[in-house]
């Protein structure tokens, strides 16, 4: 039986200015909440990643998160769909 598709959202998380040295802890909190981290811009307090769409609202409630912007929604590929990766 194939895994069901899951709706995902690419997000940009903007952290409030008071985060300072706590950025690593906040990134860990985002990961624990299910965010797959793609990039961390320490200078601007911005984290890019993706998360299940149903979890976006809970990400907004994490302490020191100023806001979350959904950039793109898509259905994830089910694991083991039979497609082979294209060799480089």
N, C-alpha and C positions, 0 to 999 in steps of 0.2 A: 504494500500500500504506500503510495507516494505521500510525502509530507505536504500538508496544505500550505498554500501561499500565505504569506504574512504581509500586511500593509506596513511599509516602512516610510519614515520621513527623514530626509537629510535636514539637519538643523544647524543653526548658529546660536551659540549660547554666549550672551554677554554677561560678564560678571561685574558686580558693583566695584567701585573704586577702593573699597576698604579691604579687598582680598589680600593684596600685598604678598607676603611670604606664604600665605595659605593656599596659593594656587595649586600646588601638588595635592593637597588634601581635597580641594574642590574637584580636581580632575578624577581623583580616586572615588569621590562620591558620585560623580557622573557615571563612571564605569560600573559602580555597584548598582546604579539605578538602571543599567542596561544600555548605556550609550556606547557605541563603538566609536572611539576617538580617531579622527583622521588628522587633525592639526591643532596645536595649541600655540596661540599668539600671546606670549607672556607680556610683551610690551603694551598691548592693548586690552588684555584681559578677555580674550575671545577664544572660544573653543568651537571647533567644527567637528561634526560627527553625524551618526545616524542612529535612530532608535525606532522601536515599534511605535507606530502612530498613536496607539492607545496609551502610551506612556508619556507623551509630550506634556500633558498638563501636570503630571507629577514632577517632571523635571523643573517646571517653573516654580515649584514650591520648595526646592532645595535652598537652604540658607545661602546668601550671598549671590544668588542668581538674579540679575537685574531683569532680563527678559530672554525669551527663547523665540527665535524666528524660524518657522518652517520654510524651507527653501524648495523642496521637491518631494512629492509623494510618489511611491511606486510599490509594486508587488515584488516581494523577494522571490528569487528562484528557489524552488524546492530542492533540498539536498538529494543528490543521486538522480537527477533528471535525465541522465543518459548522455548528455552533451560532453564532448571531450574538449579540453582547453586547446586553443590554437598555439602550436609551438612557435617560439620566437626565433 
